[in-house]
Amino acid sequence: MLHHLSHPLSALQEAARIVSDDGSLIIAEFDSHDNELLRSDYGDRLLGIGRDEMEQMLGKAGFRLDKVEEFSVNMGLTVILYRAVR
C-alpha cells in the first residue's frame, strides 16, 4: 500500500522498470480520507491517494490505467483496486 511511503511515485517508477511491456500491476490503495487515526496508530504517511492523483502518478511512471474497482471497508474507508498496464 503506497500510503506508507513518503514518495509513492518513486515506487511506481521502480515497478514500471521491472514490469514487462504489456505487463500489469495491481495496486490496492485507500481512497483519500481524513482519518488521522491511521497516521497516528498505523504509521500511514499519506491519508490515502485520490483516484485522480493515482492516475496521474501511474501515467508519470509509464503505466496506463486499465481497470478500477472500489470497496467500502471498516471505519468509513474505501479501498480502490487499480489494474495498470505498461
MOPAC internal coordinates of N, CA, C and O (Angstrom, degrees):
PM7 1SCF
backbone

  N    0.0000 0     0.00 0     0.00 0    0    0    0
  C    1.4495 1     0.00 0     0.00 0    1    0    0
  C    1.5296 1   109.05 1     0.00 0    2    1    0
  O    1.2310 1   121.77 1   -58.09 1    3    2    1
  N    1.2883 1   114.21 1   121.91 1    3    2    1
  C    1.4608 1   121.28 1  -172.78 1    5    3    2
  C    1.5217 1   113.82 1   -67.14 1    6    5    3
  O    1.2310 1   119.57 1   159.90 1    7    6    5
  N    1.3209 1   118.42 1   -20.10 1    7    6    5
  C    1.4706 1   120.47 1  -177.63 1    9    7    6
  C    1.5276 1   112.43 1   -67.89 1   10    9    7
  O    1.2310 1   119.66 1   172.14 1   11   10    9
  N    1.3225 1   118.25 1    -7.86 1   11   10    9
  C    1.4668 1   121.84 1   176.31 1   13   11   10
  C    1.5368 1   112.00 1   -88.90 1   14   13   11
  O    1.2310 1   120.26 1   173.77 1   15   14   13
  N    1.3136 1   117.11 1    -6.23 1   15   14   13
  C    1.4632 1   121.44 1  -175.80 1   17   15   14
  C    1.5205 1   111.70 1  -102.72 1   18   17   15
  O    1.2310 1   120.80 1   -32.60 1   19   18   17
  N    1.3202 1   116.07 1   147.40 1   19   18   17
  C    1.4611 1   119.18 1   176.80 1   21   19   18
  C    1.5256 1   111.42 1   -78.46 1   22   21   19
  O    1.2310 1   119.80 1   156.32 1   23   22   21
  N    1.3330 1   117.99 1   -23.68 1   23   22   21
  C    1.4700 1   122.08 1  -179.47 1   25   23   22
  C    1.5322 1   109.76 1  -134.46 1   26   25   23
  O    1.2310 1   120.03 1  -103.69 1   27   26   25
  N    1.3285 1   117.54 1    76.31 1   27   26   25
  C    1.4716 1   119.38 1  -177.42 1   29   27   26
  C    1.5225 1   113.83 1   -61.35 1   30   29   27
  O    1.2310 1   119.84 1   149.95 1   31   30   29
  N    1.3312 1   117.91 1   -30.05 1   31   30   29
  C    1.4632 1   119.44 1   178.28 1   33   31   30
  C    1.5223 1   110.92 1   -61.31 1   34   33   31
  O    1.2310 1   120.14 1   141.57 1   35   34   33
  N    1.3190 1   117.35 1   -38.43 1   35   34   33
  C    1.4679 1   120.67 1   178.25 1   37   35   34
  C    1.5209 1   111.12 1   -60.89 1   38   37   35
  O    1.2310 1   120.32 1   140.84 1   39   38   37
  N    1.3187 1   117.00 1   -39.16 1   39   38   37
  C    1.4633 1   120.89 1   178.46 1   41   39   38
  C    1.5275 1   110.60 1   -66.17 1   42   41   39
  O    1.2310 1   120.31 1   140.10 1   43   42   41
  N    1.3288 1   117.01 1   -39.90 1   43   42   41
  C    1.4600 1   120.14 1   178.47 1   45   43   42
  C    1.5249 1   110.93 1   -67.60 1   46   45   43
  O    1.2310 1   120.23 1   143.49 1   47   46   45
  N    1.3163 1   117.17 1   -36.51 1   47   46   45
  C    1.4638 1   120.49 1   177.30 1   49   47   46
  C    1.5253 1   110.61 1   -65.95 1   50   49   47
  O    1.2310 1   120.16 1   141.12 1   51   50   49
  N    1.3099 1   117.31 1   -38.88 1   51   50   49
  C    1.4668 1   120.70 1   176.91 1   53   51   50
  C    1.5226 1   110.16 1   -66.22 1   54   53   51
  O    1.2310 1   120.30 1   139.39 1   55   54   53
  N    1.3244 1   117.03 1   -40.61 1   55   54   53
  C    1.4625 1   120.13 1   177.11 1   57   55   54
  C    1.5267 1   109.99 1   -61.13 1   58   57   55
  O    1.2310 1   120.07 1   138.18 1   59   58   57
  N    1.3247 1   117.46 1   -41.82 1   59   58   57
  C    1.4664 1   120.83 1   179.47 1   61   59   58
  C    1.5193 1   111.01 1   -62.87 1   62   61   59
  O    1.2310 1   120.51 1   147.97 1   63   62   61
  N    1.3179 1   116.63 1   -32.03 1   63   62   61
  C    1.4631 1   120.43 1   179.45 1   65   63   62
  C    1.5243 1   111.59 1   -64.24 1   66   65   63
  O    1.2310 1   120.40 1   144.80 1   67   66   65
  N    1.3340 1   116.83 1   -35.20 1   67   66   65
  C    1.4683 1   119.37 1  -174.50 1   69   67   66
  C    1.5294 1   114.15 1  -102.40 1   70   69   67
  O    1.2310 1   119.67 1   166.69 1   71   70   69
  N    1.3256 1   118.23 1   -13.31 1   71   70   69
  C    1.4673 1   120.60 1   176.92 1   73   71   70
  C    1.5270 1   107.74 1   -80.86 1   74   73   71
  O    1.2310 1   120.62 1   -50.01 1   75   74   73
  N    1.3186 1   116.43 1   129.99 1   75   74   73
  C    1.4573 1   120.23 1  -177.48 1   77   75   74
  C    1.5359 1   111.17 1   -70.12 1   78   77   75
  O    1.2310 1   121.26 1   -19.06 1   79   78   77
  N    1.3323 1   115.20 1   160.94 1   79   78   77
  C    1.4577 1   119.88 1   174.85 1   81   79   78
  C    1.5256 1   108.36 1   -55.70 1   82   81   79
  O    1.2310 1   120.52 1   -41.86 1   83   82   81
  N    1.3088 1   116.60 1   138.14 1   83   82   81
  C    1.4655 1   124.35 1  -175.53 1   85   83   82
  C    1.5292 1   112.67 1    67.84 1   86   85   83
  O    1.2310 1   120.09 1  -174.04 1   87   86   85
  N    1.3355 1   117.43 1     5.96 1   87   86   85
  C    1.4584 1   121.34 1   175.71 1   89   87   86
  C    1.5178 1   110.02 1   -80.18 1   90   89   87
  O    1.2310 1   121.02 1   -12.34 1   91   90   89
  N    1.3150 1   115.65 1   167.66 1   91   90   89
  C    1.4668 1   119.25 1  -178.75 1   93   91   90
  C    1.5210 1   111.49 1  -127.41 1   94   93   91
  O    1.2310 1   122.02 1   -20.55 1   95   94   93
  N    1.3125 1   113.73 1   159.45 1   95   94   93
  C    1.4597 1   123.34 1   178.69 1   97   95   94
  C    1.5193 1   106.96 1  -130.25 1   98   97   95
  O    1.2310 1   120.40 1   -48.96 1   99   98   97
  N    1.3240 1   116.84 1   131.04 1   99   98   97
  C    1.4556 1   122.15 1   176.68 1  101   99   98
  C    1.5237 1   107.61 1  -107.59 1  102  101   99
  O    1.2310 1   120.96 1   -50.94 1  103  102  101
  N    1.3186 1   115.76 1   129.06 1  103  102  101
  C    1.4669 1   121.85 1  -179.43 1  105  103  102
  C    1.5143 1   108.63 1  -124.62 1  106  105  103
  O    1.2310 1   120.59 1   -48.31 1  107  106  105
  N    1.3196 1   116.49 1   131.69 1  107  106  105
  C    1.4683 1   122.57 1   170.99 1  109  107  106
  C    1.5280 1   106.40 1  -109.78 1  110  109  107
  O    1.2310 1   120.63 1   -59.31 1  111  110  109
  N    1.3139 1   116.40 1   120.69 1  111  110  109
  C    1.4632 1   120.22 1  -175.73 1  113  111  110
  C    1.5234 1   110.39 1  -145.22 1  114  113  111
  O    1.2310 1   120.87 1   -36.99 1  115  114  113
  N    1.3319 1   115.94 1   143.01 1  115  114  113
  C    1.4603 1   119.70 1   173.04 1  117  115  114
  C    1.5210 1   109.73 1   -66.00 1  118  117  115
  O    1.2310 1   120.71 1   -40.40 1  119  118  117
  N    1.3327 1   116.26 1   139.60 1  119  118  117
  C    1.4576 1   120.79 1   168.42 1  121  119  118
  C    1.5222 1   106.71 1   -66.83 1  122  121  119
  O    1.2310 1   119.80 1   -22.26 1  123  122  121
  N    1.3260 1   117.99 1   157.74 1  123  122  121
  C    1.4649 1   119.13 1  -179.81 1  125  123  122
  C    1.5268 1   109.73 1   -59.94 1  126  125  123
  O    1.2310 1   121.56 1   -36.40 1  127  126  125
  N    1.3368 1   114.62 1   143.60 1  127  126  125
  C    1.4595 1   122.01 1  -176.28 1  129  127  126
  C    1.5184 1   108.41 1  -152.50 1  130  129  127
  O    1.2310 1   120.61 1    -0.85 1  131  130  129
  N    1.3198 1   116.45 1   179.15 1  131  130  129
  C    1.4727 1   119.59 1  -179.67 1  133  131  130
  C    1.5336 1   112.55 1  -123.57 1  134  133  131
  O    1.2310 1   120.37 1  -155.22 1  135  134  133
  N    1.3164 1   116.90 1    24.78 1  135  134  133
  C    1.4629 1   121.31 1  -178.42 1  137  135  134
  C    1.5348 1   109.95 1   -84.10 1  138  137  135
  O    1.2310 1   120.81 1   -86.60 1  139  138  137
  N    1.3211 1   116.05 1    93.40 1  139  138  137
  C    1.4738 1   122.06 1  -177.71 1  141  139  138
  C    1.5326 1   112.70 1   -64.60 1  142  141  139
  O    1.2310 1   119.77 1   163.20 1  143  142  141
  N    1.3224 1   118.04 1   -16.80 1  143  142  141
  C    1.4633 1   121.66 1   177.56 1  145  143  142
  C    1.5307 1   110.68 1   -57.73 1  146  145  143
  O    1.2310 1   120.27 1   144.79 1  147  146  145
  N    1.3011 1   117.09 1   -35.21 1  147  146  145
  C    1.4591 1   119.64 1   179.99 1  149  147  146
  C    1.5272 1   111.89 1   -68.71 1  150  149  147
  O    1.2310 1   120.67 1   150.07 1  151  150  149
  N    1.2958 1   116.32 1   -29.93 1  151  150  149
  C    1.4746 1   119.83 1   176.31 1  153  151  150
  C    1.5323 1   110.16 1   -75.05 1  154  153  151
  O    1.2310 1   120.47 1   132.38 1  155  154  153
  N    1.3249 1   116.71 1   -47.62 1  155  154  153
  C    1.4660 1   120.22 1  -174.98 1  157  155  154
  C    1.5286 1   112.84 1   -74.45 1  158  157  155
  O    1.2310 1   119.55 1   140.84 1  159  158  157
  N    1.3115 1   118.47 1   -39.16 1  159  158  157
  C    1.4660 1   120.94 1  -175.59 1  161  159  158
  C    1.5251 1   114.61 1   -93.91 1  162  161  159
  O    1.2310 1   120.18 1   153.94 1  163  162  161
  N    1.3381 1   117.27 1   -26.06 1  163  162  161
  C    1.4627 1   119.85 1  -174.51 1  165  163  162
  C    1.5241 1   113.84 1  -119.29 1  166  165  163
  O    1.2310 1   120.34 1   179.82 1  167  166  165
  N    1.3182 1   116.95 1    -0.18 1  167  166  165
  C    1.4569 1   120.22 1   175.66 1  169  167  166
  C    1.5138 1   115.51 1    75.62 1  170  169  167
  O    1.2310 1   120.29 1  -160.89 1  171  170  169
  N    1.3282 1   117.04 1    19.11 1  171  170  169
  C    1.4636 1   118.81 1   177.52 1  173  171  170
  C    1.5250 1   109.67 1   -63.18 1  174  173  171
  O    1.2310 1   120.30 1   -46.79 1  175  174  173
  N    1.3087 1   117.04 1   133.21 1  175  174  173
  C    1.4636 1   120.51 1   177.19 1  177  175  174
  C    1.5246 1   110.47 1   -84.38 1  178  177  175
  O    1.2310 1   120.66 1   145.93 1  179  178  177
  N    1.3291 1   116.35 1   -34.07 1  179  178  177
  C    1.4607 1   122.10 1   179.22 1  181  179  178
  C    1.5152 1   108.99 1  -118.26 1  182  181  179
  O    1.2310 1   120.43 1   -31.91 1  183  182  181
  N    1.3035 1   116.78 1   148.09 1  183  182  181
  C    1.4625 1   120.65 1   175.86 1  185  183  182
  C    1.5280 1   107.87 1   -92.12 1  186  185  183
  O    1.2310 1   121.98 1  -109.58 1  187  186  185
  N    1.3226 1   113.82 1    70.42 1  187  186  185
  C    1.4495 1   121.70 1  -178.80 1  189  187  186
  C    1.5155 1   111.71 1    74.33 1  190  189  187
  O    1.2310 1   121.71 1    -3.19 1  191  190  189
  N    1.3245 1   114.33 1   176.81 1  191  190  189
  C    1.4573 1   121.75 1   178.04 1  193  191  190
  C    1.5232 1   106.50 1  -134.38 1  194  193  191
  O    1.2310 1   120.76 1   -57.48 1  195  194  193
  N    1.3072 1   116.15 1   122.52 1  195  194  193
  C    1.4619 1   120.92 1   179.77 1  197  195  194
  C    1.5189 1   111.87 1   -66.10 1  198  197  195
  O    1.2310 1   121.44 1   -23.64 1  199  198  197
  N    1.2998 1   114.84 1   156.36 1  199  198  197
  C    1.4632 1   121.69 1  -176.48 1  201  199  198
  C    1.5310 1   112.42 1   -58.92 1  202  201  199
  O    1.2310 1   119.94 1   135.05 1  203  202  201
  N    1.3132 1   117.73 1   -44.95 1  203  202  201
  C    1.4721 1   120.83 1   179.66 1  205  203  202
  C    1.5229 1   111.20 1   -63.40 1  206  205  203
  O    1.2310 1   120.79 1   136.61 1  207  206  205
  N    1.3258 1   116.09 1   -43.39 1  207  206  205
  C    1.4661 1   120.30 1   179.61 1  209  207  206
  C    1.5267 1   110.63 1   -63.64 1  210  209  207
  O    1.2310 1   120.45 1   138.46 1  211  210  209
  N    1.3422 1   116.74 1   -41.54 1  211  210  209
  C    1.4651 1   120.11 1   178.93 1  213  211  210
  C    1.5194 1   110.36 1   -62.65 1  214  213  211
  O    1.2310 1   120.17 1   136.26 1  215  214  213
  N    1.3246 1   117.28 1   -43.74 1  215  214  213
  C    1.4643 1   120.28 1  -179.83 1  217  215  214
  C    1.5270 1   110.58 1   -62.31 1  218  217  215
  O    1.2310 1   120.07 1   140.02 1  219  218  217
  N    1.3338 1   117.47 1   -39.98 1  219  218  217
  C    1.4619 1   120.99 1   177.80 1  221  219  218
  C    1.5225 1   111.28 1   -64.09 1  222  221  219
  O    1.2310 1   120.44 1   134.76 1  223  222  221
  N    1.3375 1   116.76 1   -45.24 1  223  222  221
  C    1.4681 1   119.92 1   179.56 1  225  223  222
  C    1.5248 1   111.21 1   -63.21 1  226  225  223
  O    1.2310 1   120.50 1   137.60 1  227  226  225
  N    1.3203 1   116.65 1   -42.40 1  227  226  225
  C    1.4664 1   119.87 1   178.63 1  229  227  226
  C    1.5241 1   110.26 1   -60.36 1  230  229  227
  O    1.2310 1   120.07 1   137.36 1  231  230  229
  N    1.3288 1   117.48 1   -42.64 1  231  230  229
  C    1.4626 1   120.91 1   177.97 1  233  231  230
  C    1.5160 1   112.10 1   -62.07 1  234  233  231
  O    1.2310 1   120.36 1   135.98 1  235  234  233
  N    1.3300 1   116.93 1   -44.02 1  235  234  233
  C    1.4648 1   120.67 1   178.60 1  237  235  234
  C    1.5250 1   111.67 1   -62.99 1  238  237  235
  O    1.2310 1   120.68 1   149.75 1  239  238  237
  N    1.3355 1   116.30 1   -30.25 1  239  238  237
  C    1.4637 1   120.82 1  -179.02 1  241  239  238
  C    1.5324 1   112.14 1   -83.96 1  242  241  239
  O    1.2310 1   120.31 1   171.52 1  243  242  241
  N    1.3263 1   117.01 1    -8.48 1  243  242  241
  C    1.4630 1   119.11 1   178.55 1  245  243  242
  C    1.5144 1   114.65 1   100.84 1  246  245  243
  O    1.2310 1   120.24 1  -164.03 1  247  246  245
  N    1.3201 1   117.16 1    15.97 1  247  246  245
  C    1.4636 1   121.43 1   178.42 1  249  247  246
  C    1.5213 1   110.15 1  -106.75 1  250  249  247
  O    1.2310 1   121.37 1   -19.84 1  251  250  249
  N    1.3190 1   114.98 1   160.16 1  251  250  249
  C    1.4581 1   123.01 1   171.48 1  253  251  250
  C    1.5170 1   107.51 1  -119.54 1  254  253  251
  O    1.2310 1   120.62 1   -49.82 1  255  254  253
  N    1.3109 1   116.42 1   130.18 1  255  254  253
  C    1.4606 1   121.19 1   179.66 1  257  255  254
  C    1.5252 1   109.02 1   -70.35 1  258  257  255
  O    1.2310 1   120.64 1   -53.68 1  259  258  257
  N    1.3292 1   116.39 1   126.32 1  259  258  257
  C    1.4617 1   121.75 1  -175.60 1  261  259  258
  C    1.5255 1   112.35 1  -108.37 1  262  261  259
  O    1.2310 1   120.31 1   140.59 1  263  262  261
  N    1.3366 1   117.02 1   -39.41 1  263  262  261
  C    1.4591 1   120.29 1  -175.46 1  265  263  262
  C    1.5254 1   109.37 1  -152.98 1  266  265  263
  O    1.2310 1   121.00 1   -35.13 1  267  266  265
  N    1.3279 1   115.70 1   144.87 1  267  266  265
  C    1.4632 1   121.74 1   179.81 1  269  267  266
  C    1.5278 1   108.39 1  -137.00 1  270  269  267
  O    1.2310 1   120.81 1   -46.46 1  271  270  269
  N    1.3262 1   116.05 1   133.54 1  271  270  269
  C    1.4652 1   121.62 1   174.23 1  273  271  270
  C    1.5180 1   108.29 1  -133.33 1  274  273  271
  O    1.2310 1   120.41 1   -39.36 1  275  274  273
  N    1.3319 1   116.83 1   140.64 1  275  274  273
  C    1.4599 1   121.88 1  -179.68 1  277  275  274
  C    1.5230 1   110.27 1  -115.26 1  278  277  275
  O    1.2310 1   121.33 1   -36.01 1  279  278  277
  N    1.3461 1   115.06 1   143.99 1  279  278  277
  C    1.4550 1   121.85 1  -179.96 1  281  279  278
  C    1.5250 1   109.22 1  -137.03 1  282  281  279
  O    1.2310 1   120.44 1   -53.21 1  283  282  281
  N    1.3194 1   116.76 1   126.79 1  283  282  281
  C    1.4660 1   120.74 1   173.54 1  285  283  282
  C    1.5159 1   108.16 1   -75.70 1  286  285  283
  O    1.2310 1   121.09 1   -44.24 1  287  286  285
  N    1.3321 1   115.51 1   135.76 1  287  286  285
  C    1.4660 1   121.18 1   179.86 1  289  287  286
  C    1.5250 1   108.96 1  -129.67 1  290  289  287
  O    1.2310 1   120.23 1     9.70 1  291  290  289
  N    1.3123 1   117.16 1  -170.30 1  291  290  289
  C    1.4677 1   122.75 1  -177.59 1  293  291  290
  C    1.5266 1   112.41 1   -58.23 1  294  293  291
  O    1.2310 1   121.15 1   -20.14 1  295  294  293
  N    1.2957 1   115.40 1   159.86 1  295  294  293
  C    1.4667 1   125.04 1   173.77 1  297  295  294
  C    1.5323 1   112.76 1    60.28 1  298  297  295
  O    1.2310 1   120.17 1  -154.09 1  299  298  297
  N    1.3253 1   117.28 1    25.91 1  299  298  297
  C    1.4509 1   120.73 1   177.96 1  301  299  298
  C    1.5184 1   114.76 1    73.22 1  302  301  299
  O    1.2310 1   120.07 1  -165.85 1  303  302  301
  N    1.3106 1   117.47 1    14.15 1  303  302  301
  C    1.4657 1   121.95 1  -178.01 1  305  303  302
  C    1.5263 1   110.55 1   -89.42 1  306  305  303
  O    1.2310 1   121.55 1   -21.41 1  307  306  305
  N    1.3123 1   114.64 1   158.59 1  307  306  305
  C    1.4568 1   122.03 1   174.89 1  309  307  306
  C    1.5141 1   108.47 1  -122.58 1  310  309  307
  O    1.2310 1   120.92 1   -50.48 1  311  310  309
  N    1.3308 1   115.85 1   129.52 1  311  310  309
  C    1.4695 1   121.67 1   172.84 1  313  311  310
  C    1.5134 1   106.28 1   -99.29 1  314  313  311
  O    1.2310 1   121.28 1   -47.52 1  315  314  313
  N    1.3262 1   115.16 1   132.48 1  315  314  313
  C    1.4582 1   120.55 1   176.62 1  317  315  314
  C    1.5279 1   108.61 1  -111.77 1  318  317  315
  O    1.2310 1   120.99 1   -51.48 1  319  318  317
  N    1.3137 1   115.71 1   128.52 1  319  318  317
  C    1.4631 1   121.46 1   173.48 1  321  319  318
  C    1.5170 1   108.02 1   -97.90 1  322  321  319
  O    1.2310 1   121.38 1   -53.39 1  323  322  321
  N    1.3145 1   114.97 1   126.61 1  323  322  321
  C    1.4587 1   121.91 1   179.26 1  325  323  322
  C    1.5200 1   108.46 1  -114.38 1  326  325  323
  O    1.2310 1   120.88 1   -43.81 1  327  326  325
  N    1.3179 1   115.92 1   136.19 1  327  326  325
  C    1.4676 1   120.98 1   167.91 1  329  327  326
  C    1.5149 1   105.51 1  -113.66 1  330  329  327
  O    1.2310 1   121.42 1   -61.49 1  331  330  329
  N    1.3333 1   114.88 1   118.51 1  331  330  329
  C    1.4623 1   121.42 1  -179.65 1  333  331  330
  C    1.5258 1   108.13 1  -118.18 1  334  333  331
  O    1.2310 1   120.76 1   -35.77 1  335  334  333
  N    1.3204 1   116.16 1   144.23 1  335  334  333
  C    1.4632 1   120.85 1   179.87 1  337  335  334
  C    1.5239 1   109.69 1  -122.35 1  338  337  335
  O    1.2310 1   121.53 1   -26.18 1  339  338  337
  N    1.3419 1   114.68 1   153.82 1  339  338  337
  C    1.4669 1   120.85 1   176.60 1  341  339  338
  C    1.4984 1   110.81 1   -95.58 1  342  341  339
  O    1.2310 1   120.10 1   180.00 1  343  342  341

